Amino acid sequence: METVLGFARPQQRCEVHEVSQVAAARRAATDLATALGFDETATGEAALLVTEAATNILKHGSHGEILLRAVRRGGQDGLEIVALDHGPGISNLARSMEDGTSGAGTYGIGLGAMQRLSHEFDIYSAPGKGTVVHLLAWPGQAPPDQDVLQMGAVCLPMAGETVCGDAWSLACGPTRATVLVADGLGHGPDAARASEAAGEVLQRCAAHPPATIIDDAHAALRATRGAAVAVAQIDTHDEELRFAGIGNIAAHLYNGNGIERKQLVSHNGIVGSNVRKIQEFVVPWQPGALLILHSDGLATRWDLDAYPGLLSCHPALVAAVLYRDFCRRRDDVTVLVLRDRQA
């Protein structure tokens, strides 16, 4: 299998609850776009996107966050922007996308500007559910997205930490994708070393079955404090999902119509320290299916049925909504969402 390997890049979180933080978010976007090789025009457009998003958070959501992440596709670097708020939500989303429309609970000209300036745009909002916007900006023409799955992720350190003890890694080919999520024991740099070591194993061994990858990670992490690790391998040709997990990484599979939710089983233990049993499970992967993996930085009592229409949105919006509403705030958090493109 020819694979395109991807490792989680650092994600920046910019709080937005006062005017001065709009400028701080804009500077963070400018710095990241410049580091990614955007020219002056593309950097300015990225800065404007973040300015519009942050300003709308203050106007209509009172407080929220901007999440920034470097992404890579077809050998080209791009900038992902996720804006989320805890506001009243939008009752008429189609009307709110029209320029000149503004009022309580709507975003007026900001949404229209963001859609025009970004290469990819998606939004989720509903009355009482706040608003989350997903944007992708590229320095030139957007490269074609030929991966077999759509992916969305949030991976952030707990408050007070600058390094995230969680990590994820993805290998994606024409008909198969293998993904790993790791939660290093504890927090800070030592936890990060453990989880990143697990991610590096996936990059070397992506073609191996999930149980073998975890076994290899168990050997590779012996010099670290250890981690919880889960590996999922999706084969869209054979329509099956293989899964193995050790520790507290939760995995939930939604079938193609989004009605049935199945929780996949992980065994107790710490990869790199104490692993008694590695068991691989095989379940059907239906066209349009959705897989959610998350560390224990996310509370477990979430239900996507409470968010009508969210399952049909970009996976980045699913990850962002779960993070916004169910993050424990006292731990590192990772939420990774994969969707079959046949949705």
Residue pairs with C-beta under 8 A, 6 or more apart in sequence:
1 173
1 174
1 175
1 176
1 206
1 207
2 173
2 174
3 171
3 172
3 173
3 176
3 178
3 206
3 207
4 147
4 171
4 172
4 173
5 169
5 170
5 171
5 203
5 206
6 72
6 169
6 170
6 171
6 172
7 167
7 169
7 170
7 199
7 200
7 203
8 153
8 155
8 167
8 168
8 169
8 199
9 69
9 70
9 71
9 72
10 69
10 70
10 164
11 67
11 68
11 69
11 153
11 154
11 155
11 156
11 164
12 28
12 32
12 67
12 68
12 69
13 65
13 66
13 67
13 156
14 21
14 24
14 25
14 28
14 54
14 65
14 66
14 67
14 68
15 21
15 63
15 65
16 22
16 25
16 54
16 57
16 58
16 63
16 64
16 65
16 66
16 85
17 58
17 62
17 63
17 64
18 58
19 58
21 54
22 51
22 54
22 55
22 58
25 50
25 51
25 53
25 54
25 66
26 47
26 50
26 51
26 54
28 50
28 66
28 68
29 46
29 47
29 49
29 50
29 66
29 68
29 79
29 81
30 43
30 46
30 47
32 68
32 70
32 79
33 42
33 43
33 46
33 47
33 79
33 137
33 139
34 43
35 70
36 70
36 77
36 78
36 79
36 139
37 77
37 139
38 46
38 79
38 137
38 139
39 139
42 137
42 138
42 139
42 140
45 117
45 137
46 79
46 81
46 137
48 113
48 117
49 81
49 114
49 117
49 118
49 135
49 137
50 66
50 68
50 81
50 83
52 110
52 113
52 114
53 66
53 81
53 83
53 110
53 114
53 133
53 135
54 66
54 83
55 110
56 83
56 85
56 107
56 108
56 110
56 111
57 63
57 64
57 65
57 66
57 83
57 85
57 87
59 107
60 85
60 87
60 88
60 104
60 105
60 106
60 107
60 131
61 85
61 86
61 87
61 88
61 130
61 131
62 85
62 86
62 87
63 85
63 86
64 83
64 84
64 85
64 86
64 87
64 130
65 83
65 84
65 85
65 324
66 81
66 82
66 83
67 80
67 81
67 82
67 83
67 84
67 154
67 156
67 320
68 79
68 80
68 81
69 79
69 80
69 82
69 153
70 77
70 78
70 79
70 80
71 77
71 78
71 79
71 80
71 136
72 78
73 143
73 144
73 145
74 143
74 144
74 146
75 143
76 138
76 139
76 140
76 143
77 139
78 119
78 136
78 137
78 138
78 139
78 142
78 143
79 136
79 137
79 138
80 134
80 135
80 136
80 316
81 118
81 133
81 134
81 135
81 136
81 137
82 132
82 133
82 134
82 135
82 154
82 316
82 317
82 320
83 131
83 132
83 133
83 135
84 130
84 131
84 132
84 133
84 320
84 321
84 323
84 324
85 130
85 131
85 132
86 130
86 324
87 105
87 130
87 131
88 104
88 105
88 127
88 128
88 130
89 105
89 125
89 126
89 127
89 128
89 129
89 130
89 131
90 96
90 105
90 106
90 107
90 125
90 126
90 127
90 131
91 105
91 127
92 106
93 123
93 125
95 101
95 106
96 106
96 107
96 108
96 111
97 111
97 112
97 115
98 112
99 108
99 109
99 112
99 113
100 108
100 109
101 108
102 108
102 109
105 127
107 131
111 123
111 133
114 121
114 133
114 135
115 121
117 137
118 135
118 136
118 137
119 136
119 137
119 138
119 142
120 134
120 135
120 136
120 142
120 314
121 133
121 134
121 135
121 136
122 133
122 134
122 313
122 314
122 316
122 317
123 131
123 132
123 133
123 134
123 313
123 317
124 131
124 132
124 307
124 309
124 310
124 313
124 317
124 321
125 131
125 132
126 307
126 308
126 309
129 307
129 321
130 324
132 317
132 320
132 321
132 324
134 152
134 314
134 316
134 317
134 320
136 142
146 174
147 172
147 177
148 172
148 173
148 174
148 175
148 176
148 177
148 234
148 236
148 340
148 341
149 172
149 177
149 234
149 236
149 338
149 339
149 340
149 341
150 314
150 315
150 338
150 339
150 341
150 343
151 170
151 172
151 315
151 316
151 336
151 337
151 338
151 339
152 314
152 315
152 316
152 317
152 318
152 319
152 320
152 336
152 337
153 168
153 316
153 319
153 334
153 335
153 336
153 337
154 319
154 320
154 322
154 323
154 333
154 334
154 335
155 164
155 166
155 167
155 168
155 333
155 334
155 335
155 336
156 164
156 323
156 332
156 333
156 334
157 163
157 164
157 165
157 187
157 332
158 187
158 297
158 329
158 330
158 331
158 332
158 333
159 329
159 330
161 187
161 188
161 332
163 188
163 189
163 192
164 192
164 332
164 334
165 183
165 184
165 185
165 186
165 187
165 188
165 190
165 191
165 192
165 194
165 195
165 332
166 181
166 182
166 183
166 184
166 191
166 195
166 295
166 297
166 332
166 333
166 334
167 181
167 182
167 184
167 192
167 195
167 196
167 198
167 199
167 334
168 179
168 180
168 181
168 182
168 199
168 293
168 334
168 336
169 179
169 180
169 198
169 199
169 200
169 202
169 203
170 177
170 178
170 179
170 180
170 202
171 177
171 178
171 179
171 202
171 203
171 206
175 235
175 236
175 237
176 233
176 234
176 235
176 236
176 237
177 233
177 234
177 338
178 202
178 206
178 207
178 210
178 213
178 231
178 232
178 233
178 234
179 202
179 231
179 232
179 233
179 234
179 293
179 336
179 338
180 198
180 199
180 201
180 202
180 213
180 217
180 229
180 230
180 231
181 229
181 230
181 249
181 293
181 294
181 295
181 334
181 336
182 194
182 195
182 196
182 198
182 199
182 217
182 227
182 228
182 229
182 230
182 249
182 271
183 191
183 195
183 227
183 228
183 229
183 247
183 248
183 249
183 295
183 296
183 297
183 332
183 334
184 190
184 191
184 192
184 193
184 194
184 195
184 224
184 225
184 226
184 227
184 332
185 191
185 194
185 225
185 226
185 227
185 228
185 270
185 273
186 225
187 331
187 332
190 224
190 225
191 225
191 227
191 332
193 224
193 225
194 221
194 224
194 225
194 226
194 227
194 272
195 227
197 217
197 220
197 221
197 224
197 227
198 217
198 220
198 221
198 227
198 229
198 271
200 220
201 213
201 216
201 217
201 220
202 213
202 217
202 231
204 216
205 212
205 213
205 216
206 213
208 216
209 233
209 242
209 244
209 280
210 231
210 232
210 233
210 242
210 243
210 244
210 280
211 244
211 278
211 279
211 280
213 231
213 244
214 229
214 231
214 244
214 245
214 246
214 271
214 275
214 278
215 278
217 227
217 229
217 271
217 272
218 246
218 271
218 272
218 275
218 278
220 272
221 227
221 271
221 272
221 273
222 272
222 273
223 272
224 272
225 272
225 273
226 270
226 271
226 272
226 273
226 274
227 247
227 270
227 271
227 272
228 245
228 246
228 247
228 248
228 249
228 266
228 270
228 271
228 295
228 296
229 245
229 246
229 247
229 249
229 271
230 243
230 244
230 245
230 246
230 247
230 249
230 251
230 266
230 293
231 243
231 244
231 245
232 241
232 242
232 243
232 251
232 264
232 291
232 293
232 338
233 241
233 242
233 243
234 240
234 241
234 285
234 291
234 338
234 340
235 241
235 242
235 285
236 285
236 287
236 340
236 342
239 284
239 285
239 286
239 287
240 282
240 283
240 284
240 285
241 253
241 282
241 283
241 284
241 285
241 289
241 291
242 280
242 281
242 282
243 251
243 264
243 280
243 281
243 282
243 283
244 266
244 278
244 279
244 280
244 281
245 251
245 264
245 265
245 266
245 267
246 266
246 267
246 268
246 269
246 270
246 271
246 275
246 278
247 266
247 268
247 269
247 270
247 271
248 266
248 295
248 296
249 266
249 293
249 294
249 295
249 296
250 263
250 266
250 292
250 293
250 294
250 295
250 296
250 298
250 300
251 263
251 264
251 266
251 291
251 292
251 293
252 261
252 262
252 263
252 264
252 291
252 292
253 261
253 262
253 263
253 264
253 283
253 285
253 289
253 290
253 291
253 292
254 260
254 261
254 262
254 289
254 290
254 291
254 292
254 304
254 311
255 262
255 284
255 286
255 289
256 286
256 287
256 288
256 289
256 340
256 342
256 343
257 288
258 288
258 290
258 304
258 311
258 312
261 304
262 283
264 281
264 283
265 279
265 281
267 276
267 277
267 278
267 279
268 276
269 275
269 276
269 277
285 340
286 340
287 340
287 342
287 343
288 339
288 340
288 342
288 343
289 339
289 340
290 311
290 315
290 318
290 337
290 338
290 339
290 340
290 343
291 337
291 338
291 339
292 318
292 319
292 322
292 335
292 336
292 337
293 334
293 335
293 336
293 337
293 338
294 322
294 333
294 334
294 335
294 336
295 331
295 332
295 333
295 334
296 328
296 331
297 327
297 328
297 331
297 332
297 333
297 334
298 322
298 323
298 326
298 327
298 328
298 333
298 334
298 335
299 326
299 327
299 328
301 326
302 322
302 325
302 326
304 310
304 311
304 318
307 321
310 317
310 318
310 321
311 318
312 343
315 337
315 338
315 339
316 337
318 337
319 335
319 336
319 337
322 335
323 333
323 335
327 333
